[in-house]
Amino acid sequence: MDFEDKAREFIGHMQVIKGKIYGVDKNNPAVCDVISAQEANVLLTVGVAGHLTMSDIAERLQVGLSSVTWVVDKLEDKKFVHRLRSDDDRRVVRVELTEEGRQFHKLVEEGYLQMARGILQALNPDEQDVLLDLFRKISGKLKTETIIR
């Protein structure tokens, strides 16, 4: 198999994984009846980090700042997040989970953990370690450089 064929196969596998990831919230009635997939993404991102600026959320999710503002507005209306303005620079807005948001974050995270457990159970412990090493390498590359030229 040449490199281009491998790249095409890789795309196919990534589509399957992406579909499963996007389906996690839709298959969890405790989540999908309350928030949208976009809201779950922001909630999970902020919950993992503890707090983020609006710009940091946009960067991590690779979406526009206006989209993040819209989603954070919805989460704030639902009492899952609150905004805090920086004392040093009032233009900087930090987003944190409320207590209700932290509880709901656990529900969202549990759906993703169930998916991850299911994937890892298909592999033996050595294969799990190899998979995680490869994902660390790929994640590191994605974080440090632009892949698409």
C-alpha positions as CSV (number, residue, x, y, z in Angstrom):
1,M,0.0,0.0,0.0
2,D,1.5,3.3,-1.0
3,F,1.4,6.5,1.2
4,E,-1.6,8.0,-0.6
5,D,-3.6,4.8,-0.1
6,K,-2.6,4.9,3.6
7,A,-3.7,8.5,3.8
8,R,-7.1,7.6,2.3
9,E,-7.6,4.6,4.7
10,F,-6.6,6.9,7.6
11,I,-9.3,9.4,6.6
12,G,-11.9,6.6,6.6
13,H,-10.9,5.5,10.1
14,M,-11.0,9.1,11.3
15,Q,-14.5,9.5,9.9
16,V,-15.7,6.5,11.9
17,I,-14.0,7.8,15.1
18,K,-15.4,11.3,14.5
19,G,-18.9,9.9,14.0
20,K,-18.7,8.0,17.2
21,I,-17.4,11.0,19.1
22,Y,-20.1,13.3,17.8
23,G,-22.7,10.6,18.6
24,V,-21.7,10.3,22.3
25,D,-23.9,13.2,23.4
26,K,-26.7,12.2,21.1
27,N,-26.9,8.8,22.6
28,N,-26.9,10.1,26.2
29,P,-30.5,11.3,26.9
30,A,-29.3,12.9,30.2
31,V,-27.2,15.2,28.0
32,C,-28.9,15.6,24.7
33,D,-32.3,16.6,26.2
34,V,-30.6,19.5,28.0
35,I,-27.8,20.8,25.8
36,S,-26.7,20.7,22.2
37,A,-23.5,19.0,20.9
38,Q,-21.9,22.4,20.6
39,E,-22.7,23.3,24.2
40,A,-21.4,19.9,25.3
41,N,-18.1,20.5,23.5
42,V,-17.6,23.9,25.2
43,L,-18.7,22.5,28.6
44,L,-16.2,19.6,28.2
45,T,-13.4,21.9,27.1
46,V,-13.9,24.4,29.9
47,G,-14.4,21.6,32.4
48,V,-11.2,19.8,31.5
49,A,-9.2,23.1,31.7
50,G,-10.8,24.5,34.8
51,H,-11.3,28.0,33.2
52,L,-10.5,29.5,29.8
53,T,-10.8,32.8,28.0
54,M,-13.3,33.1,25.2
55,S,-10.4,33.2,22.7
56,D,-8.8,30.0,24.2
57,I,-12.1,28.2,23.8
58,A,-12.4,29.3,20.2
59,E,-8.8,28.2,19.5
60,R,-9.2,24.8,21.1
61,L,-12.4,24.1,19.3
62,Q,-11.3,25.7,16.0
63,V,-14.4,27.8,15.7
64,G,-15.0,31.6,15.5
65,L,-15.2,33.8,18.6
66,S,-18.8,34.7,17.7
67,S,-19.8,31.0,17.8
68,V,-18.2,30.6,21.2
69,T,-20.0,33.7,22.5
70,W,-23.3,32.4,21.3
71,V,-22.7,29.0,22.9
72,V,-21.4,30.5,26.2
73,D,-24.5,32.7,26.3
74,K,-26.7,29.6,26.1
75,L,-24.7,27.8,28.8
76,E,-24.8,30.9,31.0
77,D,-28.6,31.0,30.6
78,K,-28.7,27.4,31.7
79,K,-26.5,28.3,34.8
80,F,-23.7,25.9,33.7
81,V,-21.0,28.6,33.2
82,H,-20.3,32.1,34.3
83,R,-18.1,34.8,32.9
84,L,-15.4,36.6,34.9
85,R,-13.8,39.8,33.7
86,S,-10.1,40.2,34.3
87,D,-9.1,42.9,36.9
88,D,-6.0,43.6,34.8
89,D,-7.7,43.9,31.4
90,R,-11.5,44.3,31.3
91,R,-11.5,43.1,27.7
92,V,-10.4,39.6,28.8
93,V,-13.3,37.4,29.8
94,R,-12.7,34.1,31.5
95,V,-15.3,31.3,31.5
96,E,-15.7,28.9,34.4
97,L,-18.1,26.2,35.2
98,T,-20.7,26.8,38.0
99,E,-21.4,24.1,40.5
100,E,-24.3,22.9,38.3
101,G,-21.9,23.0,35.3
102,R,-19.4,20.9,37.1
103,Q,-22.0,18.3,37.9
104,F,-23.3,18.3,34.3
105,H,-19.7,18.1,33.0
106,K,-19.3,14.8,34.9
107,L,-22.3,13.4,32.9
108,V,-20.9,14.6,29.6
109,E,-17.4,13.3,30.5
110,E,-18.8,9.9,31.5
111,G,-20.3,9.4,28.1
112,Y,-16.9,10.0,26.5
113,L,-15.2,7.7,29.1
114,Q,-17.7,4.9,28.2
115,M,-16.8,5.3,24.5
116,A,-13.0,5.3,25.3
117,R,-13.4,2.2,27.5
118,G,-15.2,0.4,24.7
119,I,-12.4,1.2,22.2
120,L,-9.6,0.3,24.6
121,Q,-11.3,-3.0,25.6
122,A,-10.9,-4.1,22.0
123,L,-7.1,-4.1,22.5
124,N,-4.8,-5.9,24.8
125,P,-2.8,-3.8,27.4
126,D,0.3,-3.6,25.1
127,E,-1.8,-2.5,22.2
128,Q,-3.5,0.1,24.4
129,D,-0.1,1.5,25.3
130,V,0.9,1.7,21.7
131,L,-2.4,3.4,20.7
132,L,-2.0,6.0,23.4
133,D,1.7,6.6,22.5
134,L,0.6,7.1,18.8
135,F,-2.2,9.5,19.9
136,R,0.2,11.5,22.0
137,K,2.6,11.8,19.1
138,I,-0.3,12.8,16.7
139,S,-1.7,15.3,19.3
140,G,1.6,16.8,19.8
141,K,2.1,17.4,16.1
142,L,-1.4,18.8,15.7
143,K,-0.8,21.2,18.6
144,T,2.5,22.6,17.3
145,E,2.1,22.9,13.6
146,T,-0.3,23.4,10.8
147,I,-0.8,20.1,9.0
148,I,-2.8,21.4,6.0
149,R,-0.6,23.4,3.6
